[in-house]
Amino acid sequence: MAWRQLFLISCLSAIVLLSILREGTAVAVDTRRLAGQEVQEGVEGKIFMQESNALNFLKKRGKRSPTAREEVNAENRQKLQADELRREHYEEQRNEFENFVEEQNDEQEERSREAIEQWRQCHEDGLYPPDLYNRHRI
């Protein structure tokens, strides 16, 4: 019995909601119809231009028309500036990496030198000269 009541209440709420939405869209459409022509004229004025202006715009520079010398020079300057920035960036990265590698090598050499020194201290008792001069000749 409870599920029937729940179903009935949900159906009624859906009907009320749909009727409210339908009235709201009707009001919105009516306001657009009243000002529709004004809106279209404003949009057309923004999108479209006079025919003479359009022809002049197309005549100024076509797809295959030669570019002005100033434009070419400006484009070349921009390319050169971008290349220089890229070169500086890569040089800086390379220098940082070289410094990092140098530090790593120095640390590795220091660790190996310390290990060798510790090994020598453990294996020499001080009674004999270092191993290099105390080799038995065969």
One Martini backbone bead per residue (centre of mass of N, CA, C, O) as a GRO file, in nm:
protein
  138
    1MET     BB    1   0.057   0.064  -0.019
    2ALA     BB    2   0.302   0.258   0.000
    3TRP     BB    3   0.401   0.235  -0.301
    4ARG     BB    4   0.147   0.366  -0.424
    5GLN     BB    5   0.175   0.641  -0.292
    6LEU     BB    6   0.455   0.703  -0.397
    7PHE     BB    7   0.384   0.685  -0.698
    8LEU     BB    8   0.161   0.904  -0.698
    9ILE     BB    9   0.335   1.140  -0.594
   10SER     BB   10   0.548   1.133  -0.820
   11CYS     BB   11   0.354   1.183  -1.055
   12LEU     BB   12   0.241   1.455  -0.961
   13SER     BB   13   0.513   1.605  -0.944
   14ALA     BB   14   0.585   1.570  -1.244
   15ILE     BB   15   0.344   1.724  -1.361
   16VAL     BB   16   0.395   1.991  -1.222
   17LEU     BB   17   0.681   2.036  -1.331
   18LEU     BB   18   0.608   2.033  -1.636
   19SER     BB   19   0.411   2.271  -1.630
   20ILE     BB   20   0.612   2.482  -1.530
   21LEU     BB   21   0.821   2.453  -1.761
   22ARG     BB   22   0.631   2.520  -1.995
   23GLU     BB   23   0.566   2.811  -1.903
   24GLY     BB   24   0.861   2.915  -1.901
   25THR     BB   25   0.918   2.872  -2.207
   26ALA     BB   26   0.692   3.048  -2.314
   27VAL     BB   27   0.796   3.313  -2.198
   28ALA     BB   28   1.075   3.310  -2.333
   29VAL     BB   29   0.974   3.303  -2.629
   30ASP     BB   30   0.808   3.565  -2.626
   31THR     BB   31   1.046   3.759  -2.572
   32ARG     BB   32   1.196   3.684  -2.831
   33ARG     BB   33   0.978   3.766  -3.035
   34LEU     BB   34   0.974   4.067  -2.968
   35ALA     BB   35   1.316   4.094  -2.996
   36GLY     BB   36   1.417   3.941  -3.256
   37GLN     BB   37   1.475   4.161  -3.468
   38GLU     BB   38   1.678   4.326  -3.302
   39VAL     BB   39   1.883   4.097  -3.257
   40GLN     BB   40   1.941   4.034  -3.557
   41GLU     BB   41   2.048   4.313  -3.638
   42GLY     BB   42   2.287   4.319  -3.440
   43VAL     BB   43   2.429   4.062  -3.545
   44GLU     BB   44   2.462   4.143  -3.841
   45GLY     BB   45   2.638   4.393  -3.777
   46LYS     BB   46   2.875   4.221  -3.654
   47ILE     BB   47   2.930   4.010  -3.888
   48PHE     BB   48   2.861   4.195  -4.115
   49MET     BB   49   2.965   4.371  -4.409
   50GLN     BB   50   3.034   4.561  -4.638
   51GLU     BB   51   3.114   4.505  -4.962
   52SER     BB   52   3.348   4.708  -4.991
   53ASN     BB   53   3.503   4.620  -4.738
   54ALA     BB   54   3.545   4.327  -4.824
   55LEU     BB   55   3.706   4.381  -5.084
   56ASN     BB   56   3.935   4.541  -4.950
   57PHE     BB   57   4.024   4.319  -4.760
   58LEU     BB   58   4.094   4.110  -4.989
   59LYS     BB   59   4.298   4.300  -5.148
   60LYS     BB   60   4.524   4.353  -4.948
   61ARG     BB   61   4.546   4.024  -4.868
   62GLY     BB   62   4.628   3.743  -4.992
   63LYS     BB   63   4.750   3.433  -4.992
   64ARG     BB   64   4.970   3.498  -5.247
   65SER     BB   65   5.072   3.746  -5.148
   66PRO     BB   66   5.310   3.948  -5.085
   67THR     BB   67   5.512   4.038  -4.842
   68ALA     BB   68   5.628   4.255  -4.648
   69ARG     BB   69   5.933   4.348  -4.534
   70GLU     BB   70   5.850   4.406  -4.241
   71GLU     BB   71   5.716   4.132  -4.186
   72VAL     BB   72   5.962   3.957  -4.235
   73ASN     BB   73   6.143   4.090  -4.024
   74ALA     BB   74   5.961   4.036  -3.779
   75GLU     BB   75   5.957   3.728  -3.804
   76ASN     BB   76   6.265   3.688  -3.785
   77ARG     BB   77   6.301   3.816  -3.508
   78GLN     BB   78   6.121   3.615  -3.358
   79LYS     BB   79   6.279   3.361  -3.432
   80LEU     BB   80   6.553   3.449  -3.316
   81GLN     BB   81   6.453   3.490  -3.027
   82ALA     BB   82   6.354   3.200  -2.983
   83ASP     BB   83   6.626   3.064  -3.037
   84GLU     BB   84   6.784   3.203  -2.813
   85LEU     BB   85   6.611   3.104  -2.577
   86ARG     BB   86   6.652   2.804  -2.635
   87ARG     BB   87   6.960   2.802  -2.616
   88GLU     BB   88   6.980   2.906  -2.324
   89HIS     BB   89   6.819   2.681  -2.196
   90TYR     BB   90   7.000   2.441  -2.286
   91GLU     BB   91   7.262   2.548  -2.164
   92GLU     BB   92   7.165   2.553  -1.873
   93GLN     BB   93   7.098   2.253  -1.854
   94ARG     BB   94   7.380   2.149  -1.925
   95ASN     BB   95   7.531   2.284  -1.689
   96GLU     BB   96   7.373   2.150  -1.463
   97PHE     BB   97   7.445   1.859  -1.543
   98GLU     BB   98   7.751   1.886  -1.527
   99ASN     BB   99   7.758   1.961  -1.229
  100PHE     BB  100   7.621   1.707  -1.126
  101VAL     BB  101   7.827   1.504  -1.237
  102GLU     BB  102   8.073   1.620  -1.093
  103GLU     BB  103   7.966   1.576  -0.807
  104GLN     BB  104   7.930   1.273  -0.828
  105ASN     BB  105   8.225   1.203  -0.890
  106ASP     BB  106   8.348   1.327  -0.636
  107GLU     BB  107   8.193   1.152  -0.435
  108GLN     BB  108   8.294   0.880  -0.542
  109GLU     BB  109   8.594   0.931  -0.498
  110GLU     BB  110   8.576   0.983  -0.195
  111ARG     BB  111   8.456   0.708  -0.117
  112SER     BB  112   8.686   0.534  -0.235
  113ARG     BB  113   8.915   0.664  -0.073
  114GLU     BB  114   8.799   0.589   0.205
  115ALA     BB  115   8.793   0.282   0.160
  116ILE     BB  116   9.093   0.247   0.110
  117GLU     BB  117   9.189   0.365   0.376
  118GLN     BB  118   9.044   0.161   0.557
  119TRP     BB  119   9.180  -0.091   0.445
  120ARG     BB  120   9.471  -0.011   0.518
  121GLN     BB  121   9.426   0.016   0.824
  122CYS     BB  122   9.338  -0.286   0.867
  123HIS     BB  123   9.605  -0.431   0.707
  124GLU     BB  124   9.793  -0.259   0.885
  125ASP     BB  125  10.033  -0.293   1.164
  126GLY     BB  126  10.332  -0.136   1.128
  127LEU     BB  127  10.575  -0.347   1.083
  128TYR     BB  128  10.540  -0.299   0.786
  129PRO     BB  129  10.553  -0.197   0.502
  130PRO     BB  130  10.399  -0.138   0.251
  131ASP     BB  131  10.288  -0.351   0.005
  132LEU     BB  132  10.451  -0.243  -0.237
  133TYR     BB  133  10.744  -0.300  -0.072
  134ASN     BB  134  10.636  -0.614   0.038
  135ARG     BB  135  10.713  -0.809  -0.188
  136HIS     BB  136  10.735  -1.120  -0.309
  137ARG     BB  137  10.973  -1.276  -0.479
  138ILE     BB  138  10.989  -1.534  -0.743
   0.00000   0.00000   0.00000
